[in-house]
Amino acid sequence: MKTVHVISFVLAGLLFGCGRKAIPKGDTLKVVAEKQSVISILSYNIHHASPPSRPGVIDVNAIASVINQQKVDIVALQELDVNTTRSGVSLNEAEEIARLTGMTAFFAKSINYAGGQYGVAILSKLPMENKNVTPLPTDDATKGEHRTLATATIVLPGNKKFVFACTHLDAQHEDVNRQLQIKKILEVLKQESLPVVIAGDFNALPNSDVIKQLDSYFTRSCVSNCPFTIPETSSNRTIDYIAFAPATKFSVLSHTVVDESYASDHRPVKAQLQIQ
């Protein structure tokens, strides 16, 4: 009886083995390497975590929930409060959102505000190195808010690296401040020797001179018939972008705008990129 069981087991193993196609070791390594080079990115202006339908309420959990649902590797956040009287003197929105999403935060102050700070942040599940904050120019005559560019080197498995940048340009003065700011951003990022991904709220429409300048060096993850990003309901224009350079180093696998209308007055922009 035992002999019959052994023979049946061996025959089943042979039949199963014959039905499978062996994957060459080199191809397996290639598939693994390609998977490790795919990154999911989210850009999200969070309106200091205050849902537009609930003025004065701070709902950091709602922002974190949106991020968690998207299962991304890196997030560019704009309009964060850190220890302000508006959102809570004990609340560091960058660190709290990072905690709720299992990510690491790098906050870059744009201005002092309400007893604390206000600015942008990079959240990452991947290691970050060489974190820098570059103040962006503002013409004092416009009395516009000062803005900033946050950059960090992201380390992928296999020690492949790229620079990730997050920014938020002036909302009111395209003819002056946004022009100054995009020129400074290009000046800084053109000096990078590594591939670069930039994401953020540019407060500029796709056909604007500001975005034309962005396009002179970067390639956007969506360039035509792109979904709108603002306002949160009945969205009718695009001002939030993800872009990369050089174009030969990236492939766009997907670009979407998340259908989310509660947590912020912007909809999040998501892109999946393959780094060559």
Secondary structure, DSSP 8 states (H G I E B T S, - for coil): -HHHHHHHHHHHHHHHHHTS----HHHHHHHHHHHHTEEEEEEEE-GGG--TTSTT---HHHHHHHHHHHT-SEEEEEEEEEEETTTEEEEEHHHHHHHHHT-EEEEEEEEEETTEEEEEEEEESS-EEEEEEEEE---GGGT---EEEEEEEEE-GGG-EEEEEEEE--SS-IIIIIHHHHHHHHHHHTT-SS-EEEEEE----TTSHHHHHHHTT-EES--SS----BSSSS--B--EEEEEESGGGEEEEEEEE----SS-SS--EEEEEEE-
